[in-house]
Amino acid sequence: MNKQRLWTKQAAHLCAEFGAEDGVDPRYAKRHQARKQTPRKNLQLCKEAARIVALVLTGETQHPMLRDLLVLSVEPENDGACICVTVGQYAADSLADETDVLAALGRVQGLLRSALAHALHRKHTPTLSFRYVGVISEGGI
């Protein structure tokens, strides 16, 4: 009987359940765990994108519904290849439906991406996806 089979029989008696991490030195197991961290450059990209999208929405768009929108957050997706922009609006006279807002944002997505490409010094401009949270009270979200 080889050493591996002998060891698995002995290990089966020592533990209730035999897992993939059994028999691995803990010092080496930590090296293989991937930490989920957002790189610093992606966070810088999101901060700059939030500023640019907010400026374009309030100043360069013709649609009055888009001028009332407020950029709440920008988060990276797919290692910075795509960014998700979360928008909302203050309680205003004209309350907009979510589908109407997302459709209007889809129509000006080219303008927003062009402004991002002009302001950012990157080889590839990230694609934009939008999330609408609705009406925001003055006290917060």
Chimera marker file (.cmm) of the C-alpha trace (Angstrom):
<marker_set name="trace">
<marker id="1" x="0.000" y="0.000" z="0.000" r="1" g="1" b="0" radius="0.5"/>
<marker id="2" x="1.463" y="3.375" z="-0.966" r="1" g="1" b="0" radius="0.5"/>
<marker id="3" x="1.922" y="6.229" z="1.494" r="1" g="1" b="0" radius="0.5"/>
<marker id="4" x="-0.923" y="8.358" z="0.116" r="1" g="1" b="0" radius="0.5"/>
<marker id="5" x="-3.571" y="5.661" z="0.594" r="1" g="1" b="0" radius="0.5"/>
<marker id="6" x="-2.215" y="4.842" z="4.024" r="1" g="1" b="0" radius="0.5"/>
<marker id="7" x="-2.341" y="8.505" z="5.030" r="1" g="1" b="0" radius="0.5"/>
<marker id="8" x="-5.956" y="8.988" z="3.812" r="1" g="1" b="0" radius="0.5"/>
<marker id="9" x="-7.067" y="5.982" z="5.842" r="1" g="1" b="0" radius="0.5"/>
<marker id="10" x="-5.399" y="7.370" z="8.945" r="1" g="1" b="0" radius="0.5"/>
<marker id="11" x="-6.792" y="10.855" z="8.312" r="1" g="1" b="0" radius="0.5"/>
<marker id="12" x="-10.322" y="9.499" z="7.899" r="1" g="1" b="0" radius="0.5"/>
<marker id="13" x="-10.162" y="8.165" z="11.465" r="1" g="1" b="0" radius="0.5"/>
<marker id="14" x="-8.880" y="11.460" z="12.858" r="1" g="1" b="0" radius="0.5"/>
<marker id="15" x="-11.557" y="13.793" z="11.524" r="1" g="1" b="0" radius="0.5"/>
<marker id="16" x="-15.306" y="13.746" z="11.091" r="1" g="1" b="0" radius="0.5"/>
<marker id="17" x="-15.165" y="15.013" z="7.510" r="1" g="1" b="0" radius="0.5"/>
<marker id="18" x="-12.239" y="14.843" z="5.156" r="1" g="1" b="0" radius="0.5"/>
<marker id="19" x="-11.805" y="18.020" z="3.087" r="1" g="1" b="0" radius="0.5"/>
<marker id="20" x="-9.466" y="19.353" z="0.434" r="1" g="1" b="0" radius="0.5"/>
<marker id="21" x="-7.579" y="21.511" z="2.937" r="1" g="1" b="0" radius="0.5"/>
<marker id="22" x="-6.775" y="18.580" z="5.232" r="1" g="1" b="0" radius="0.5"/>
<marker id="23" x="-3.109" y="17.649" z="5.248" r="1" g="1" b="0" radius="0.5"/>
<marker id="24" x="-1.950" y="21.044" z="3.967" r="1" g="1" b="0" radius="0.5"/>
<marker id="25" x="0.337" y="23.095" z="6.154" r="1" g="1" b="0" radius="0.5"/>
<marker id="26" x="-1.573" y="26.272" z="7.230" r="1" g="1" b="0" radius="0.5"/>
<marker id="27" x="1.404" y="28.433" z="6.308" r="1" g="1" b="0" radius="0.5"/>
<marker id="28" x="1.047" y="27.381" z="2.691" r="1" g="1" b="0" radius="0.5"/>
<marker id="29" x="-2.745" y="27.443" z="2.618" r="1" g="1" b="0" radius="0.5"/>
<marker id="30" x="-2.871" y="31.197" z="3.263" r="1" g="1" b="0" radius="0.5"/>
<marker id="31" x="-0.719" y="31.912" z="0.245" r="1" g="1" b="0" radius="0.5"/>
<marker id="32" x="-3.283" y="30.387" z="-2.074" r="1" g="1" b="0" radius="0.5"/>
<marker id="33" x="-6.227" y="32.339" z="-0.751" r="1" g="1" b="0" radius="0.5"/>
<marker id="34" x="-7.043" y="35.212" z="-3.060" r="1" g="1" b="0" radius="0.5"/>
<marker id="35" x="-7.906" y="38.451" z="-1.330" r="1" g="1" b="0" radius="0.5"/>
<marker id="36" x="-10.745" y="40.379" z="-2.885" r="1" g="1" b="0" radius="0.5"/>
<marker id="37" x="-9.471" y="43.946" z="-2.984" r="1" g="1" b="0" radius="0.5"/>
<marker id="38" x="-10.226" y="46.753" z="-5.352" r="1" g="1" b="0" radius="0.5"/>
<marker id="39" x="-7.009" y="48.105" z="-6.842" r="1" g="1" b="0" radius="0.5"/>
<marker id="40" x="-6.159" y="51.708" z="-6.100" r="1" g="1" b="0" radius="0.5"/>
<marker id="41" x="-6.230" y="52.702" z="-9.788" r="1" g="1" b="0" radius="0.5"/>
<marker id="42" x="-9.782" y="51.396" z="-10.199" r="1" g="1" b="0" radius="0.5"/>
<marker id="43" x="-10.892" y="53.480" z="-7.224" r="1" g="1" b="0" radius="0.5"/>
<marker id="44" x="-9.244" y="56.542" z="-8.756" r="1" g="1" b="0" radius="0.5"/>
<marker id="45" x="-11.012" y="55.784" z="-12.046" r="1" g="1" b="0" radius="0.5"/>
<marker id="46" x="-14.381" y="55.561" z="-10.281" r="1" g="1" b="0" radius="0.5"/>
<marker id="47" x="-13.874" y="58.833" z="-8.459" r="1" g="1" b="0" radius="0.5"/>
<marker id="48" x="-12.948" y="60.644" z="-11.679" r="1" g="1" b="0" radius="0.5"/>
<marker id="49" x="-15.829" y="58.982" z="-13.553" r="1" g="1" b="0" radius="0.5"/>
<marker id="50" x="-18.313" y="60.102" z="-10.877" r="1" g="1" b="0" radius="0.5"/>
<marker id="51" x="-17.151" y="63.689" z="-11.244" r="1" g="1" b="0" radius="0.5"/>
<marker id="52" x="-17.303" y="63.632" z="-15.057" r="1" g="1" b="0" radius="0.5"/>
<marker id="53" x="-20.692" y="61.897" z="-15.274" r="1" g="1" b="0" radius="0.5"/>
<marker id="54" x="-22.191" y="64.336" z="-12.771" r="1" g="1" b="0" radius="0.5"/>
<marker id="55" x="-20.864" y="67.314" z="-14.744" r="1" g="1" b="0" radius="0.5"/>
<marker id="56" x="-22.117" y="66.003" z="-18.086" r="1" g="1" b="0" radius="0.5"/>
<marker id="57" x="-25.552" y="65.099" z="-16.730" r="1" g="1" b="0" radius="0.5"/>
<marker id="58" x="-26.130" y="68.521" z="-15.200" r="1" g="1" b="0" radius="0.5"/>
<marker id="59" x="-24.536" y="70.647" z="-17.919" r="1" g="1" b="0" radius="0.5"/>
<marker id="60" x="-24.508" y="69.022" z="-21.348" r="1" g="1" b="0" radius="0.5"/>
<marker id="61" x="-27.678" y="66.938" z="-21.566" r="1" g="1" b="0" radius="0.5"/>
<marker id="62" x="-30.800" y="68.345" z="-23.146" r="1" g="1" b="0" radius="0.5"/>
<marker id="63" x="-33.267" y="66.094" z="-21.338" r="1" g="1" b="0" radius="0.5"/>
<marker id="64" x="-34.751" y="67.804" z="-18.228" r="1" g="1" b="0" radius="0.5"/>
<marker id="65" x="-35.208" y="64.455" z="-16.457" r="1" g="1" b="0" radius="0.5"/>
<marker id="66" x="-31.451" y="63.786" z="-16.632" r="1" g="1" b="0" radius="0.5"/>
<marker id="67" x="-30.563" y="67.200" z="-15.251" r="1" g="1" b="0" radius="0.5"/>
<marker id="68" x="-32.340" y="66.339" z="-11.986" r="1" g="1" b="0" radius="0.5"/>
<marker id="69" x="-30.277" y="63.184" z="-11.484" r="1" g="1" b="0" radius="0.5"/>
<marker id="70" x="-27.599" y="62.957" z="-8.846" r="1" g="1" b="0" radius="0.5"/>
<marker id="71" x="-24.645" y="60.544" z="-9.058" r="1" g="1" b="0" radius="0.5"/>
<marker id="72" x="-24.589" y="58.611" z="-5.782" r="1" g="1" b="0" radius="0.5"/>
<marker id="73" x="-21.784" y="56.126" z="-6.367" r="1" g="1" b="0" radius="0.5"/>
<marker id="74" x="-19.601" y="54.603" z="-9.044" r="1" g="1" b="0" radius="0.5"/>
<marker id="75" x="-18.279" y="51.054" z="-8.578" r="1" g="1" b="0" radius="0.5"/>
<marker id="76" x="-15.845" y="49.068" z="-10.730" r="1" g="1" b="0" radius="0.5"/>
<marker id="77" x="-16.901" y="45.791" z="-12.312" r="1" g="1" b="0" radius="0.5"/>
<marker id="78" x="-14.825" y="43.234" z="-14.243" r="1" g="1" b="0" radius="0.5"/>
<marker id="79" x="-11.488" y="44.653" z="-13.051" r="1" g="1" b="0" radius="0.5"/>
<marker id="80" x="-12.262" y="48.165" z="-14.272" r="1" g="1" b="0" radius="0.5"/>
<marker id="81" x="-13.493" y="47.176" z="-17.745" r="1" g="1" b="0" radius="0.5"/>
<marker id="82" x="-17.014" y="48.249" z="-16.782" r="1" g="1" b="0" radius="0.5"/>
<marker id="83" x="-18.223" y="50.721" z="-14.183" r="1" g="1" b="0" radius="0.5"/>
<marker id="84" x="-21.658" y="50.808" z="-12.597" r="1" g="1" b="0" radius="0.5"/>
<marker id="85" x="-23.062" y="54.287" z="-11.966" r="1" g="1" b="0" radius="0.5"/>
<marker id="86" x="-25.779" y="54.546" z="-9.307" r="1" g="1" b="0" radius="0.5"/>
<marker id="87" x="-28.032" y="57.577" z="-9.746" r="1" g="1" b="0" radius="0.5"/>
<marker id="88" x="-30.999" y="58.975" z="-7.890" r="1" g="1" b="0" radius="0.5"/>
<marker id="89" x="-33.009" y="62.163" z="-7.805" r="1" g="1" b="0" radius="0.5"/>
<marker id="90" x="-34.219" y="64.563" z="-5.173" r="1" g="1" b="0" radius="0.5"/>
<marker id="91" x="-37.935" y="64.865" z="-4.608" r="1" g="1" b="0" radius="0.5"/>
<marker id="92" x="-38.919" y="67.134" z="-7.479" r="1" g="1" b="0" radius="0.5"/>
<marker id="93" x="-42.082" y="68.212" z="-9.243" r="1" g="1" b="0" radius="0.5"/>
<marker id="94" x="-41.558" y="65.676" z="-12.016" r="1" g="1" b="0" radius="0.5"/>
<marker id="95" x="-41.167" y="62.163" z="-10.641" r="1" g="1" b="0" radius="0.5"/>
<marker id="96" x="-39.676" y="59.821" z="-13.213" r="1" g="1" b="0" radius="0.5"/>
<marker id="97" x="-40.270" y="56.142" z="-13.779" r="1" g="1" b="0" radius="0.5"/>
<marker id="98" x="-37.243" y="53.828" z="-13.502" r="1" g="1" b="0" radius="0.5"/>
<marker id="99" x="-37.601" y="52.505" z="-17.045" r="1" g="1" b="0" radius="0.5"/>
<marker id="100" x="-37.800" y="56.038" z="-18.456" r="1" g="1" b="0" radius="0.5"/>
<marker id="101" x="-34.689" y="57.150" z="-16.575" r="1" g="1" b="0" radius="0.5"/>
<marker id="102" x="-32.681" y="54.080" z="-17.606" r="1" g="1" b="0" radius="0.5"/>
<marker id="103" x="-33.801" y="54.486" z="-21.227" r="1" g="1" b="0" radius="0.5"/>
<marker id="104" x="-32.760" y="58.156" z="-21.221" r="1" g="1" b="0" radius="0.5"/>
<marker id="105" x="-29.399" y="57.244" z="-19.679" r="1" g="1" b="0" radius="0.5"/>
<marker id="106" x="-28.952" y="54.591" z="-22.354" r="1" g="1" b="0" radius="0.5"/>
<marker id="107" x="-29.503" y="57.214" z="-25.051" r="1" g="1" b="0" radius="0.5"/>
<marker id="108" x="-26.798" y="59.521" z="-23.648" r="1" g="1" b="0" radius="0.5"/>
<marker id="109" x="-24.383" y="56.710" z="-22.825" r="1" g="1" b="0" radius="0.5"/>
<marker id="110" x="-22.296" y="57.539" z="-25.904" r="1" g="1" b="0" radius="0.5"/>
<marker id="111" x="-21.975" y="61.172" z="-24.831" r="1" g="1" b="0" radius="0.5"/>
<marker id="112" x="-20.950" y="60.133" z="-21.306" r="1" g="1" b="0" radius="0.5"/>
<marker id="113" x="-18.430" y="57.599" z="-22.556" r="1" g="1" b="0" radius="0.5"/>
<marker id="114" x="-16.983" y="60.143" z="-24.980" r="1" g="1" b="0" radius="0.5"/>
<marker id="115" x="-16.544" y="62.646" z="-22.148" r="1" g="1" b="0" radius="0.5"/>
<marker id="116" x="-14.869" y="59.936" z="-20.059" r="1" g="1" b="0" radius="0.5"/>
<marker id="117" x="-12.505" y="59.060" z="-22.904" r="1" g="1" b="0" radius="0.5"/>
<marker id="118" x="-11.588" y="62.715" z="-23.337" r="1" g="1" b="0" radius="0.5"/>
<marker id="119" x="-10.874" y="63.270" z="-19.632" r="1" g="1" b="0" radius="0.5"/>
<marker id="120" x="-9.242" y="59.957" z="-18.719" r="1" g="1" b="0" radius="0.5"/>
<marker id="121" x="-5.802" y="59.036" z="-19.878" r="1" g="1" b="0" radius="0.5"/>
<marker id="122" x="-6.363" y="55.328" z="-20.406" r="1" g="1" b="0" radius="0.5"/>
<marker id="123" x="-5.941" y="52.990" z="-23.318" r="1" g="1" b="0" radius="0.5"/>
<marker id="124" x="-9.505" y="51.665" z="-23.057" r="1" g="1" b="0" radius="0.5"/>
<marker id="125" x="-12.541" y="53.600" z="-21.882" r="1" g="1" b="0" radius="0.5"/>
<marker id="126" x="-14.717" y="51.507" z="-19.551" r="1" g="1" b="0" radius="0.5"/>
<marker id="127" x="-18.277" y="50.692" z="-20.531" r="1" g="1" b="0" radius="0.5"/>
<marker id="128" x="-21.046" y="52.161" z="-18.423" r="1" g="1" b="0" radius="0.5"/>
<marker id="129" x="-23.959" y="50.467" z="-16.729" r="1" g="1" b="0" radius="0.5"/>
<marker id="130" x="-26.554" y="52.359" z="-14.730" r="1" g="1" b="0" radius="0.5"/>
<marker id="131" x="-28.622" y="51.687" z="-11.630" r="1" g="1" b="0" radius="0.5"/>
<marker id="132" x="-31.493" y="53.964" z="-10.589" r="1" g="1" b="0" radius="0.5"/>
<marker id="133" x="-32.450" y="54.016" z="-6.901" r="1" g="1" b="0" radius="0.5"/>
<marker id="134" x="-35.361" y="56.423" z="-7.103" r="1" g="1" b="0" radius="0.5"/>
<marker id="135" x="-36.168" y="59.496" z="-5.066" r="1" g="1" b="0" radius="0.5"/>
<marker id="136" x="-33.744" y="60.480" z="-2.313" r="1" g="1" b="0" radius="0.5"/>
<marker id="137" x="-34.901" y="62.244" z="0.818" r="1" g="1" b="0" radius="0.5"/>
<marker id="138" x="-32.909" y="65.255" z="1.982" r="1" g="1" b="0" radius="0.5"/>
<marker id="139" x="-31.685" y="63.399" z="5.091" r="1" g="1" b="0" radius="0.5"/>
<marker id="140" x="-29.912" y="60.713" z="3.062" r="1" g="1" b="0" radius="0.5"/>
<marker id="141" x="-30.609" y="57.608" z="1.085" r="1" g="1" b="0" radius="0.5"/>
<link id1="1" id2="2" r="1" g="1" b="0" radius="0.2"/>
<link id1="2" id2="3" r="1" g="1" b="0" radius="0.2"/>
<link id1="3" id2="4" r="1" g="1" b="0" radius="0.2"/>
<link id1="4" id2="5" r="1" g="1" b="0" radius="0.2"/>
<link id1="5" id2="6" r="1" g="1" b="0" radius="0.2"/>
<link id1="6" id2="7" r="1" g="1" b="0" radius="0.2"/>
<link id1="7" id2="8" r="1" g="1" b="0" radius="0.2"/>
<link id1="8" id2="9" r="1" g="1" b="0" radius="0.2"/>
<link id1="9" id2="10" r="1" g="1" b="0" radius="0.2"/>
<link id1="10" id2="11" r="1" g="1" b="0" radius="0.2"/>
<link id1="11" id2="12" r="1" g="1" b="0" radius="0.2"/>
<link id1="12" id2="13" r="1" g="1" b="0" radius="0.2"/>
<link id1="13" id2="14" r="1" g="1" b="0" radius="0.2"/>
<link id1="14" id2="15" r="1" g="1" b="0" radius="0.2"/>
<link id1="15" id2="16" r="1" g="1" b="0" radius="0.2"/>
<link id1="16" id2="17" r="1" g="1" b="0" radius="0.2"/>
<link id1="17" id2="18" r="1" g="1" b="0" radius="0.2"/>
<link id1="18" id2="19" r="1" g="1" b="0" radius="0.2"/>
<link id1="19" id2="20" r="1" g="1" b="0" radius="0.2"/>
<link id1="20" id2="21" r="1" g="1" b="0" radius="0.2"/>
<link id1="21" id2="22" r="1" g="1" b="0" radius="0.2"/>
<link id1="22" id2="23" r="1" g="1" b="0" radius="0.2"/>
<link id1="23" id2="24" r="1" g="1" b="0" radius="0.2"/>
<link id1="24" id2="25" r="1" g="1" b="0" radius="0.2"/>
<link id1="25" id2="26" r="1" g="1" b="0" radius="0.2"/>
<link id1="26" id2="27" r="1" g="1" b="0" radius="0.2"/>
<link id1="27" id2="28" r="1" g="1" b="0" radius="0.2"/>
<link id1="28" id2="29" r="1" g="1" b="0" radius="0.2"/>
<link id1="29" id2="30" r="1" g="1" b="0" radius="0.2"/>
<link id1="30" id2="31" r="1" g="1" b="0" radius="0.2"/>
<link id1="31" id2="32" r="1" g="1" b="0" radius="0.2"/>
<link id1="32" id2="33" r="1" g="1" b="0" radius="0.2"/>
<link id1="33" id2="34" r="1" g="1" b="0" radius="0.2"/>
<link id1="34" id2="35" r="1" g="1" b="0" radius="0.2"/>
<link id1="35" id2="36" r="1" g="1" b="0" radius="0.2"/>
<link id1="36" id2="37" r="1" g="1" b="0" radius="0.2"/>
<link id1="37" id2="38" r="1" g="1" b="0" radius="0.2"/>
<link id1="38" id2="39" r="1" g="1" b="0" radius="0.2"/>
<link id1="39" id2="40" r="1" g="1" b="0" radius="0.2"/>
<link id1="40" id2="41" r="1" g="1" b="0" radius="0.2"/>
<link id1="41" id2="42" r="1" g="1" b="0" radius="0.2"/>
<link id1="42" id2="43" r="1" g="1" b="0" radius="0.2"/>
<link id1="43" id2="44" r="1" g="1" b="0" radius="0.2"/>
<link id1="44" id2="45" r="1" g="1" b="0" radius="0.2"/>
<link id1="45" id2="46" r="1" g="1" b="0" radius="0.2"/>
<link id1="46" id2="47" r="1" g="1" b="0" radius="0.2"/>
<link id1="47" id2="48" r="1" g="1" b="0" radius="0.2"/>
<link id1="48" id2="49" r="1" g="1" b="0" radius="0.2"/>
<link id1="49" id2="50" r="1" g="1" b="0" radius="0.2"/>
<link id1="50" id2="51" r="1" g="1" b="0" radius="0.2"/>
<link id1="51" id2="52" r="1" g="1" b="0" radius="0.2"/>
<link id1="52" id2="53" r="1" g="1" b="0" radius="0.2"/>
<link id1="53" id2="54" r="1" g="1" b="0" radius="0.2"/>
<link id1="54" id2="55" r="1" g="1" b="0" radius="0.2"/>
<link id1="55" id2="56" r="1" g="1" b="0" radius="0.2"/>
<link id1="56" id2="57" r="1" g="1" b="0" radius="0.2"/>
<link id1="57" id2="58" r="1" g="1" b="0" radius="0.2"/>
<link id1="58" id2="59" r="1" g="1" b="0" radius="0.2"/>
<link id1="59" id2="60" r="1" g="1" b="0" radius="0.2"/>
<link id1="60" id2="61" r="1" g="1" b="0" radius="0.2"/>
<link id1="61" id2="62" r="1" g="1" b="0" radius="0.2"/>
<link id1="62" id2="63" r="1" g="1" b="0" radius="0.2"/>
<link id1="63" id2="64" r="1" g="1" b="0" radius="0.2"/>
<link id1="64" id2="65" r="1" g="1" b="0" radius="0.2"/>
<link id1="65" id2="66" r="1" g="1" b="0" radius="0.2"/>
<link id1="66" id2="67" r="1" g="1" b="0" radius="0.2"/>
<link id1="67" id2="68" r="1" g="1" b="0" radius="0.2"/>
<link id1="68" id2="69" r="1" g="1" b="0" radius="0.2"/>
<link id1="69" id2="70" r="1" g="1" b="0" radius="0.2"/>
<link id1="70" id2="71" r="1" g="1" b="0" radius="0.2"/>
<link id1="71" id2="72" r="1" g="1" b="0" radius="0.2"/>
<link id1="72" id2="73" r="1" g="1" b="0" radius="0.2"/>
<link id1="73" id2="74" r="1" g="1" b="0" radius="0.2"/>
<link id1="74" id2="75" r="1" g="1" b="0" radius="0.2"/>
<link id1="75" id2="76" r="1" g="1" b="0" radius="0.2"/>
<link id1="76" id2="77" r="1" g="1" b="0" radius="0.2"/>
<link id1="77" id2="78" r="1" g="1" b="0" radius="0.2"/>
<link id1="78" id2="79" r="1" g="1" b="0" radius="0.2"/>
<link id1="79" id2="80" r="1" g="1" b="0" radius="0.2"/>
<link id1="80" id2="81" r="1" g="1" b="0" radius="0.2"/>
<link id1="81" id2="82" r="1" g="1" b="0" radius="0.2"/>
<link id1="82" id2="83" r="1" g="1" b="0" radius="0.2"/>
<link id1="83" id2="84" r="1" g="1" b="0" radius="0.2"/>
<link id1="84" id2="85" r="1" g="1" b="0" radius="0.2"/>
<link id1="85" id2="86" r="1" g="1" b="0" radius="0.2"/>
<link id1="86" id2="87" r="1" g="1" b="0" radius="0.2"/>
<link id1="87" id2="88" r="1" g="1" b="0" radius="0.2"/>
<link id1="88" id2="89" r="1" g="1" b="0" radius="0.2"/>
<link id1="89" id2="90" r="1" g="1" b="0" radius="0.2"/>
<link id1="90" id2="91" r="1" g="1" b="0" radius="0.2"/>
<link id1="91" id2="92" r="1" g="1" b="0" radius="0.2"/>
<link id1="92" id2="93" r="1" g="1" b="0" radius="0.2"/>
<link id1="93" id2="94" r="1" g="1" b="0" radius="0.2"/>
<link id1="94" id2="95" r="1" g="1" b="0" radius="0.2"/>
<link id1="95" id2="96" r="1" g="1" b="0" radius="0.2"/>
<link id1="96" id2="97" r="1" g="1" b="0" radius="0.2"/>
<link id1="97" id2="98" r="1" g="1" b="0" radius="0.2"/>
<link id1="98" id2="99" r="1" g="1" b="0" radius="0.2"/>
<link id1="99" id2="100" r="1" g="1" b="0" radius="0.2"/>
<link id1="100" id2="101" r="1" g="1" b="0" radius="0.2"/>
<link id1="101" id2="102" r="1" g="1" b="0" radius="0.2"/>
<link id1="102" id2="103" r="1" g="1" b="0" radius="0.2"/>
<link id1="103" id2="104" r="1" g="1" b="0" radius="0.2"/>
<link id1="104" id2="105" r="1" g="1" b="0" radius="0.2"/>
<link id1="105" id2="106" r="1" g="1" b="0" radius="0.2"/>
<link id1="106" id2="107" r="1" g="1" b="0" radius="0.2"/>
<link id1="107" id2="108" r="1" g="1" b="0" radius="0.2"/>
<link id1="108" id2="109" r="1" g="1" b="0" radius="0.2"/>
<link id1="109" id2="110" r="1" g="1" b="0" radius="0.2"/>
<link id1="110" id2="111" r="1" g="1" b="0" radius="0.2"/>
<link id1="111" id2="112" r="1" g="1" b="0" radius="0.2"/>
<link id1="112" id2="113" r="1" g="1" b="0" radius="0.2"/>
<link id1="113" id2="114" r="1" g="1" b="0" radius="0.2"/>
<link id1="114" id2="115" r="1" g="1" b="0" radius="0.2"/>
<link id1="115" id2="116" r="1" g="1" b="0" radius="0.2"/>
<link id1="116" id2="117" r="1" g="1" b="0" radius="0.2"/>
<link id1="117" id2="118" r="1" g="1" b="0" radius="0.2"/>
<link id1="118" id2="119" r="1" g="1" b="0" radius="0.2"/>
<link id1="119" id2="120" r="1" g="1" b="0" radius="0.2"/>
<link id1="120" id2="121" r="1" g="1" b="0" radius="0.2"/>
<link id1="121" id2="122" r="1" g="1" b="0" radius="0.2"/>
<link id1="122" id2="123" r="1" g="1" b="0" radius="0.2"/>
<link id1="123" id2="124" r="1" g="1" b="0" radius="0.2"/>
<link id1="124" id2="125" r="1" g="1" b="0" radius="0.2"/>
<link id1="125" id2="126" r="1" g="1" b="0" radius="0.2"/>
<link id1="126" id2="127" r="1" g="1" b="0" radius="0.2"/>
<link id1="127" id2="128" r="1" g="1" b="0" radius="0.2"/>
<link id1="128" id2="129" r="1" g="1" b="0" radius="0.2"/>
<link id1="129" id2="130" r="1" g="1" b="0" radius="0.2"/>
<link id1="130" id2="131" r="1" g="1" b="0" radius="0.2"/>
<link id1="131" id2="132" r="1" g="1" b="0" radius="0.2"/>
<link id1="132" id2="133" r="1" g="1" b="0" radius="0.2"/>
<link id1="133" id2="134" r="1" g="1" b="0" radius="0.2"/>
<link id1="134" id2="135" r="1" g="1" b="0" radius="0.2"/>
<link id1="135" id2="136" r="1" g="1" b="0" radius="0.2"/>
<link id1="136" id2="137" r="1" g="1" b="0" radius="0.2"/>
<link id1="137" id2="138" r="1" g="1" b="0" radius="0.2"/>
<link id1="138" id2="139" r="1" g="1" b="0" radius="0.2"/>
<link id1="139" id2="140" r="1" g="1" b="0" radius="0.2"/>
<link id1="140" id2="141" r="1" g="1" b="0" radius="0.2"/>
</marker_set>
